[in-house]
Amino acid sequence: MVRRPCVRVRRDDAEEVRRRLAREGLLDPRYKPFERDGYVYFPVTGGEGLGEVLEEEFEERAAGPRTLREALEGVIPMELLGKVPSSYDVVGEVAVIELPRELRGYERAVGEALMRLHPRVRTVLAKGGTRGVFRVRELRVIAGSGATETTHREHGCTYKLDLAKMFFNPRMSGERLRVARMVKPGEKVLDMFAGVGPFSILIARLQPDVEVLAIELNPEAYRYLVENIRLNRVEGRVKAIWGNVGDILKRLDETFDRIIMDLPRDSLKYLPIALRRSRAGTVIHLYWNGVDSEEAFKEIGRIAEKARRDLRLLGVRRVMETAPRTYTWAIDMEVAS
Ligand SMILES: C[S@@+](CC[C@H](N)C(=O)[O-])C[C@H]1O[C@@H](n2cnc3c(N)ncnc32)[C@H](O)[C@@H]1O
């Protein structure tokens, strides 16, 4: 054991903080983080801008490659090491990586290196684009068993899902926590494009006094959504409905305090429907894919004018890059009247 500088975070925040520390190169990979009394302790390489830095005893990790590039040293030609992606996703026991054309002949080596780096990983998939209304990824098995059904943990919730049949993006985890933390007691929340439930279920776990309506069109995703609601014991608080959100909401005569529109490619098409289910004070979290959020604002303005509603912008954030210079934007708005 070695005494090292570290930061202490609540268990619910640990995943988000770990990602941020890793992204900023502040997580010290030589030592193993540990959990004690509901807090996780992360060893850090420095203290700049981290708030309170403590000191704790840490166990050293066995020496070995720390990055995918290191794991591939001596395995693929040296001139290709620079092409090895520095980021990839691990969803439960499945890793998903986007490989550049140059590494096509070395996919198996990359997959196996990833499995050595992450001993829990059983399948490695190379990712293509997302397709169709269900936004399912095109995936190719490059190493491991090929099983795509897995169980993923996020912010203390458990999600069963199958990456080959439904959409799931772990890079949205910070967004899900940000939105869930805004929900106040007594709210009625509408999750228009619920997937396997990561917004709805987290909201109900963090806020016991809430009613969430989760709508999902992909029958396979819906089946997992229902199972995840049960797995996370939020049955009384999250109601799942299978079907097209437009058709479902036509049949319901309800308004909501908060509406989540996580369909970044098509969300604006559904904004008129969301506005019909809003009242003064309703907060809408709209996700939109594009180069510049100004483009979305113009279209939102037109839609609101046509619906004779007044929208107040609460905030906008760039969530992630989806293609070169194209981003998913999170746009928070309040219906003023
Ligand atoms: C981008 S995914 C987001 C899923 C979920 N919010 C998450 O964080 O994983 C969009 C989801 O909306 C579903 N969907 C697409 N069009 C829909 C519609 N018209 N009505 C209901 N769900 C729809 C898709 O099947 C997909 O699961």
The ligand as a MOL file (V3000), in Angstrom:
LIG
                    3D

  0  0  0     0  0            999 V3000
M  V30 BEGIN CTAB
M  V30 COUNTS 27 29 0 0 0
M  V30 BEGIN ATOM
M  V30 1 C -31.3390 8.2940 -29.2410 0
M  V30 2 S -32.2580 6.9640 -28.5620 0 CHG=1
M  V30 3 C -32.3500 7.4730 -26.8640 0
M  V30 4 C -32.7160 6.3960 -25.9050 0
M  V30 5 C -32.6260 6.7430 -24.4230 0
M  V30 6 N -33.1550 8.0310 -24.1030 0
M  V30 7 C -31.2070 6.6010 -23.9130 0
M  V30 8 O -30.6900 7.5330 -23.2640 0
M  V30 9 O -30.6140 5.5430 -24.1100 0 CHG=-1
M  V30 10 C -33.8800 7.2960 -29.1790 0
M  V30 11 C -34.9040 6.2240 -28.8660 0
M  V30 12 O -36.1900 6.6670 -29.3450 0
M  V30 13 C -36.8830 5.6010 -29.9610 0
M  V30 14 N -37.8310 6.2120 -30.9120 0
M  V30 15 C -37.5730 6.6790 -32.1530 0
M  V30 16 N -38.6790 7.2170 -32.7030 0
M  V30 17 C -39.6650 7.0990 -31.7700 0
M  V30 18 C -41.0410 7.4760 -31.7390 0
M  V30 19 N -41.6130 8.0710 -32.7700 0
M  V30 20 N -41.7570 7.2180 -30.6230 0
M  V30 21 C -41.1720 6.6040 -29.5430 0
M  V30 22 N -39.8710 6.2150 -29.5240 0
M  V30 23 C -39.1210 6.4630 -30.6120 0
M  V30 24 C -35.7780 4.7510 -30.5900 0
M  V30 25 O -36.2000 3.4140 -30.7640 0
M  V30 26 C -34.6370 4.8810 -29.5660 0
M  V30 27 O -34.6820 3.8610 -28.6010 0
M  V30 END ATOM
M  V30 BEGIN BOND
M  V30 1 1 1 2
M  V30 2 1 2 3
M  V30 3 1 2 10
M  V30 4 1 3 4
M  V30 5 1 4 5
M  V30 6 1 5 6
M  V30 7 1 5 7
M  V30 8 2 7 8
M  V30 9 1 7 9
M  V30 10 1 10 11
M  V30 11 1 11 12
M  V30 12 1 11 26
M  V30 13 1 12 13
M  V30 14 1 13 14
M  V30 15 1 13 24
M  V30 16 1 14 15
M  V30 17 1 14 23
M  V30 18 2 15 16
M  V30 19 1 16 17
M  V30 20 1 17 18
M  V30 21 2 17 23
M  V30 22 1 18 19
M  V30 23 2 18 20
M  V30 24 1 20 21
M  V30 25 2 21 22
M  V30 26 1 22 23
M  V30 27 1 24 25
M  V30 28 1 24 26
M  V30 29 1 26 27
M  V30 END BOND
M  V30 END CTAB
M  END
